[in-house]
Amino acid sequence: KTAQLIKEGKIVGWYQANGEVGPRALGNRSILMDPSIVNGKDIINFKVKHREEYRPFGASILQEYQSEYFDIDYPNKHMLYVGKLKQKIPSISHTDNSCRFQTVDSTDGYYYKLLCEFKKLSGLPLLLNTSLNLGGKPIAGSKRDALEILYSTDMDVLVYGDELIMKEKK
């Protein structure tokens, strides 16, 4: 269901398992979006993050497809490296066509399954991934934090563990 919502263009908050320490969203506390949406970066900045336009968003990619999309061929599970994209994907491309990306494999549980399902639906083995927070604030550390982000922004859905929380249409 989550992969289908992302494919439909929804902005999804993803809150799973253990928290994350540091500046990166690694699939436990993330805001996710279909990276093929041409103005996706602007949409997330305007509707959710409210941060500087020039700041790029990262991506998560199924590790087995990494070499088709990036010029780096070694695992990058913690988004430590920036790679050049082999094709232009505006929502995750910085001005020099680079992207800080995370490789995801079967040890990543639900996040891996989500990416596999999104690939089945869209043909793309990657998602736009940014941390589940508002500009200048820490990453969500509780359900309450995640719900505050959902209801104070134009994010569409929050997936909290196995619970799918959709905003009511206004």
Residue pairs with C-beta under 8 A, 6 or more apart in sequence:
1 164
2 12
2 14
2 114
2 117
2 157
2 159
2 164
3 114
3 117
3 118
3 120
3 121
4 121
5 12
5 156
5 157
6 12
6 32
6 33
6 34
6 118
6 127
7 34
7 118
7 121
7 122
9 33
9 34
9 37
10 33
10 156
10 157
11 31
11 32
11 33
11 43
11 44
11 47
11 48
11 154
11 155
11 156
11 157
12 31
12 32
12 33
12 155
12 156
12 157
12 158
12 159
13 30
13 31
13 32
13 132
13 140
13 146
13 149
13 150
13 155
13 157
13 158
13 159
14 27
14 28
14 29
14 30
14 31
14 32
14 111
14 114
14 132
14 159
15 28
15 29
15 132
15 140
15 143
15 146
15 158
15 159
15 160
15 161
16 27
16 28
16 29
16 109
16 110
16 111
16 159
16 161
17 28
17 109
17 110
18 28
19 28
19 29
19 139
19 141
20 26
20 28
20 29
20 131
20 139
23 131
24 58
24 78
24 79
24 100
24 102
24 131
25 31
25 58
25 129
25 130
25 131
25 132
25 139
26 77
26 78
26 79
26 102
27 60
27 102
27 104
27 108
27 111
27 129
28 111
29 131
29 132
29 133
29 139
29 140
29 146
30 60
30 129
30 130
30 131
30 132
31 44
31 48
31 49
31 129
31 130
31 131
31 132
31 155
32 114
32 127
32 128
32 129
33 40
33 43
33 44
33 91
33 127
33 128
34 40
34 91
34 118
34 122
34 124
34 127
34 128
35 59
35 89
35 91
35 92
35 124
35 126
35 127
35 128
36 89
36 91
36 122
36 124
37 43
37 91
38 90
38 91
39 90
39 91
40 57
40 90
40 91
40 92
40 128
41 56
41 57
41 90
41 91
41 92
41 128
42 53
44 57
44 128
44 130
45 51
45 53
47 153
47 154
47 155
48 134
48 149
48 153
48 154
48 155
49 130
49 134
49 135
50 134
50 135
51 135
51 136
54 95
56 92
56 93
56 94
56 98
56 99
56 100
57 91
57 92
57 128
57 129
57 130
58 79
58 92
58 99
58 100
58 101
58 102
58 128
58 129
58 130
59 89
59 92
59 99
59 100
59 101
59 102
59 126
59 127
59 128
59 129
60 101
60 102
60 103
60 104
60 111
60 115
60 126
60 127
60 129
61 69
61 70
61 101
61 102
61 103
61 104
61 115
61 125
61 126
62 103
62 104
62 105
62 112
62 115
62 116
62 119
62 125
62 126
63 75
63 103
63 104
63 105
64 105
64 125
65 119
65 125
65 126
66 72
66 73
66 76
66 101
66 103
67 73
68 86
68 125
69 85
69 86
69 87
69 89
69 125
69 126
70 83
70 84
70 85
70 86
70 99
70 101
71 83
71 84
71 86
72 81
72 83
75 103
75 105
76 83
76 101
76 102
76 103
77 102
77 103
77 104
77 105
78 102
79 100
79 101
79 102
81 100
81 101
82 98
82 99
82 100
82 101
83 98
83 99
83 101
84 96
84 97
84 98
84 99
85 92
85 93
85 97
85 98
85 99
88 97
89 99
89 126
91 128
92 99
92 101
92 126
92 128
93 99
101 126
102 129
104 111
104 112
104 115
105 112
106 112
114 127
115 125
115 126
115 127
118 124
118 125
118 127
119 125
131 139
132 139
132 140
132 146
132 149
133 139
133 140
133 149
134 149
134 152
134 153
140 146
140 149
143 160
146 158
146 160
147 158
147 165
149 155
149 158
150 157
150 158
150 165
150 167
151 167
155 167
156 166
156 167
157 164
157 165
157 166
157 167
158 164
158 165
159 165
